[in-house]
């Protein structure tokens, strides 16, 4: 885009209040054609409200919106579509029982001889996917597609409505690493075609990888807009939380907190095709980080220790006693807990209230005369909500309505409520804001300081380095390297160790 060309979208002086509560205060935001502009901020900072105004879901109280230099009135979603603004939803908006083509052209169906034509929809969808350079069968029923293809269908749906501006809200939250890589490649192709992309994400590595500029909102105010080449991650974090908050990424020596007794000992543990002879020890009060590439066996290891996967060989000892862990119940009975990688699919029952989710593993202890006690469930839920600073309007609210960070706190609170001696956490900070990440990492340290043992999986190496006492690098389902934290001078050193193990 030339320097004289108007912005794809310019939002100027946007103000929005709900009742007496102002949520956006004189916000300016601009995205150019062919630009990926990251939008960051803690939950409640105003990101979603700003984007919902651009989508026509909300109407601003004051301000102006320009599209390609022309003032526009966006009063509803139809106005937004007419202005070329499309949204790729974090919670997919597709209808699972329809085909890909039917979803792509939903409410915008092509016709032949005056009648809706499925064949023409399939033909146009195939052309659209070919232009996107992705392989999606327009005839497939959506519910049978993998998550990554739902995401591509969402993007195609927006492009089918001639979107020149795409809003992507945490688009990799439900994607595996290789699927995210394919999405990044598509984003680069869309950018090259002049599409403007607003990219909402909490993941700093993604932002630096694909974005050109970043805008940070804090408490409804724009506090930073800068080229990614001119700002450091620490400066972004500071802008997001309003203080020098990178302290949570500084490693703290905990050698005096680690006790000599071995709580968990694994010898030559194998399970399924991806776990091949793992051996490791974890001491009381120790934080063990698991590093490795996708498919290295990290998740399979914790799933086996929790009884989700059945071991085919090897032994698991807890406090020196050999255990046969064949189900999660066996693990829970031995005070082992797992915070799973996918909180939405594995960690929560989204349509159920916070109270039920928080107390699900504790129901045997919350009964009275053989019947569940609602008063005990409510009391215990309130205790956990307070302990873990879970922001919920009321304890009985549907857990799926909470922010990602608060959903994760519910999962953590649920399992810490069982008082485990061994806590395993698989990507516990994925998809949560910077402030919540800081809280979770501080909590990991606190848990270990109290004498519990922690096994932590994280793909974000700065986080892994900040809290781990030792790091095991996994390759092909086995431990390729064991590194004491004090022997890892830099993140690059650990990255090379991981790549070297590849």
C-alpha positions, -999 to +999 in steps of 0.1 A: +000+000+000+014+034-009+018+060+019-009+081+002-035+053+001-063+055+027-064+029+055-086-002+049-103+007+082-098+037+105-117+040+138-114+074+153-124+086+188-145+056+196-163+057+229-186+031+243-203+027+277-226+001+291-248+020+315-224+040+337-195+018+329-173+032+301-155+003+283-139+022+254-125+058+259-116+078+228-099+048+211-082+052+177-074+022+156-062+018+120-054-012+098-040-009+063-046-031+033-022-060+032-013-055+068-016-079+098-024-057+128-023-075+162-048-064+189-038-072+224-049-066+260-061-084+291-095-098+293-119-068+298-095-044+282-120-035+254-107-056+225-139-075+219-161-045+223-140-025+197-143-054+172-180-059+179-185-022+170-166-028+138-188-059+131-220-040+138-229-061+169-226-030+191-231+007+182-206+032+195-217+062+216-192+085+199-166+083+171-163+077+134-154+047+112-138+051+077-134+023+052-109+031+024-111+067+035-149+070+032-171+075+063-195+046+070-223+040+094-222+005+108-255-001+126-257-039+122-238-069+109-253-064+074-237-029+073-204-045+083-206-071+055-215-045+030-184-025+040-163-056+034-156-065+071-156-102+079-152-120+112-135-154+118-150-165+151-130-181+179-162-201+187-170-214+153-203-201+138-207-229+114-238-253+113-223-288+117-251-306+098-246-286+066-219-291+040-189-269+037-203-252+006-237-246+023-219-230+052-197-209+030-227-194+013-251-194+042-276-164+038-257-156+006-268-187-015-261-187-052-291-194-074-298-210-108-330-203-127-342-184-096-337-213-072-310-220-046-284-241-063-262-265-042-242-275-072-233-239-080-224-234-043-201-264-045-185-251-077-180-215-063-167-229-030-142-251-048-129-221-068-126-201-035-106-228-018-084-231-049-078-194-047-069-197-010-045-226-020-060-250+005-075-284+001-111-286+015-139-307-001-170-285-004-193-315-003-181-327+032-205-324+061-189-299+085-193-320+117-170-347+103-142-323+095-111-318+117-110-284+136-084-269+112-108-273+083-136-256+103-113-226+106-106-226+068-143-228+061-149-198+084-123-178+064-138-189+031-172-178+044-159-143+051-141-141+017-173-153-001-189-121+012-162-101-004-145-093+029-115-070+025-109-068+063-107-100+083-110-100+121-094-132+136-101-138+172-076-163+188-076-183+155-051-209+167-067-216+201-082-249+189-055-259+163-026-283+166+009-269+158+010-281+122-025-268+116-014-234+130+015-234+106-008-239+077-030-210+089+000-187+091+009-196+055-027-188+044-026-155+063+006-145+044-012-153+011-042-133+021-020-104+031-002-106-003-037-102-020-042-069+000-066-083+026-063-064+059-062-087+090-069-078+126-053-105+146-064-109+183-040-131+202-024-135+236+005-155+221+035-133+218+054-158+195+025-157+170+022-119+171+059-115+163+058-142+137+029-128+115+020-093+125+033-060+112+020-037+139+004-041+173-022-020+192-026-026+230-057-016+249-058-013+287-089-005+306-106+008+275-078+031+265-053+027+236-019+027+253+003+015+225+004+013+187+038+004+173+056-016+146+067-050+159+102-042+148+103-012+172+089-028+204+101-056+226+080-083+242+087-069+276+074-035+265+042-051+251+037-070+284+042-038+304+017-019+281-009-047+286-007-050+324+003-014+332+035-024+351+068-040+346+053-075+346+080-095+329+091-105+365+070-137+361+094-147+333+125-143+355+137-176+369+139-178+407+163-203+423+142-227+443+169-252+453+162-246+489+126-256+484+132-290+468+132-319+492+154-350+487+126-376+487+115-390+453+077-387+450+074-400+414+097-425+397+091-438+362+112-466+347+111-476+310+075-466+306+059-473+272+024-467+260+009-467+225+031-457+195+045-425+209+059-434+244+090-456+243+109-463+274+106-431+295+126-430+327+125-400+351+123-390+388+105-361+404+113-349+439+090-333+465+086-296+458+103-299+424+090-284+391+100-305+361+095-289+327+089-311+296+102-297+263+101-312+229+087-309+194+051-319+184+048-356+187+078-360+210+056-377+236+050-350+262+012-352+263+013-390+260+035-392+291+012-372+314-018-389+299-003-423+308+006-412+343-030-401+347-045-433+335-059-420+302-035-441+282-027-477+293+010-485+297+023-515+278+055-518+298+075-502+326+067-492+361+053-462+379+062-456+416+047-430+439+064-426+472+084-458+465+053-479+459+047-495+425+012-485+412-010-500+385-027-468+371-053-480+346-078-452+349-080-415+360-097-427+391-066-447+401-045-416+396-069-394+416-069-420+444-031-417+445-033-379+446-022-373+410-040-346+390-038-335+354-048-302+339-053-312+303-041-295+271-075-288+257-095-273+286-127-269+266-129-305+253-112-323+282-112-300+312-147-286+314-183-294+308-191-261+291-229-261+294-227-268+331-223-242+358-191-231+375-202-249+407-205-283+391-172-280+371-153-269+402-166-298+424-168-326+399-138-346+413-149-339+448-185-351+447-178-381+470-167-357+497-197-333+492-225-357+499-247-361+530-264-393+539-255-407+505-270-377+486-252-348+471-255-317+492-261-285+472-252-263+501-218-281+505-212-279+467-220-241+467-198-235+498-168-253+483-173-236+450-173-202+466-141-211+485-123-221+452-137-191+433-122-168+460-089-188+463-082-187+425-096-152+418-121-166+393-142-138+378-177-151+375-209-131+378-223-157+402-213-193+411-241-209+390-232-192+358-225-214+328-187-220+327-187-217+289-196-180+292-164-172+311-133-158+295-106-182+285-084-172+314-112-177+339-121-211+323-085-221+329-087-210+365-118-232+370-098-262+356-069-255+379-091-248+409-110-281+402-079-302+404-061-283+431-093-288+452-084-325+453-052-317+471-029-336+448+007-344+457+017-346+420+002-319+396+007-323+359-001-292+337-003-295+299+000-261+282-017-243+312-013-208+298-025-215+262-050-189+251-051-168+282-041-131+286-007-119+299-020-111+334-036-145+338-004-161+325+015-143+352-010-155+378-007-191+366+031-192+366+032-176+401+007-203+412+030-230+398+058-217+420+035-214+450+022-250+446+057-263+445+068-242+475+040-259+495+057-293+488+037-305+458+056-318+428+047-303+394+053-316+359+048-287+334+044-289+296+047-256+277+056-247+241+064-212+253+101-216+262+104-184+283+076-197+305+092-231+308+126-215+317+110-192+342+095-218+365+113-251+359+140-265+382+149-292+357+139-296+320+136-330+303+138-328+265+118-355+249+123-370+214+104-399+199+088-408+232+120-410+252+141-386+273+168-373+249+184-347+274+180-338+310+191-303+318+194-285+352+179-251+349+211-234+360+229-250+331+206-233+305+220-198+299+195-187+272+163-195+255+183-201+223+203-227+241+172-247+250+158-242+215+190-257+201+188-286+225+152-293+214+161-290+177+193-311+183+171-338+197+149-338+166 
